[in-house]
Amino acid sequence: MTSESMTIQSPAYEVIERTVKGRGTSGGVYLPVGWIGKRVKILLLDPIENEKET
């Protein structure tokens, strides 16, 4: 896995920027109820500092 920034272009209908919150043993974000059943793409905008290199 790389920690380098990249540029991604994708057609979309709406963009929401949120912060991931802890949810048990994973993380999650709340999105509008109208998005239920829709396809979404999640982009990591901040680097993961403690990522172990392989």
C-alpha positions in Angstrom: 0.0 0.0 0.0 1.3 3.5 -0.8 1.1 6.6 1.2 1.7 8.9 -1.8 -1.0 11.4 -2.8 -2.8 10.8 -6.1 -5.3 12.6 -8.2 -8.6 10.8 -9.1 -11.3 12.0 -11.5 -14.7 10.4 -11.3 -18.2 11.5 -12.5 -20.4 12.2 -9.5 -23.8 13.7 -8.6 -22.8 15.0 -5.1 -19.8 15.2 -2.8 -19.9 15.1 1.0 -16.7 15.4 3.1 -16.9 13.8 6.5 -14.6 12.5 9.2 -14.6 8.8 9.9 -15.8 7.9 13.4 -15.1 4.7 15.4 -17.8 2.1 15.1 -16.9 -0.9 17.2 -13.8 -2.5 15.7 -14.0 -0.5 12.4 -14.8 3.0 11.2 -17.7 4.5 9.5 -19.5 7.7 8.2 -23.1 8.6 8.2 -24.6 9.6 4.9 -28.0 10.9 3.8 -30.9 8.4 3.9 -31.5 9.1 0.2 -28.1 7.5 -0.5 -29.2 4.1 0.9 -28.8 1.5 -1.9 -26.7 3.8 -4.1 -23.1 3.1 -5.1 -20.5 5.4 -3.4 -16.7 5.7 -3.6 -14.7 6.5 -0.4 -11.5 8.4 -0.8 -8.8 8.7 1.9 -7.9 12.4 2.0 -5.3 12.3 4.9 -2.2 10.1 4.9 -2.0 7.3 7.5 1.1 8.1 9.4 1.5 4.8 11.3 1.3 2.6 8.2 3.9 -0.2 8.3 5.9 -0.4 5.0 6.3 -3.8 3.4 
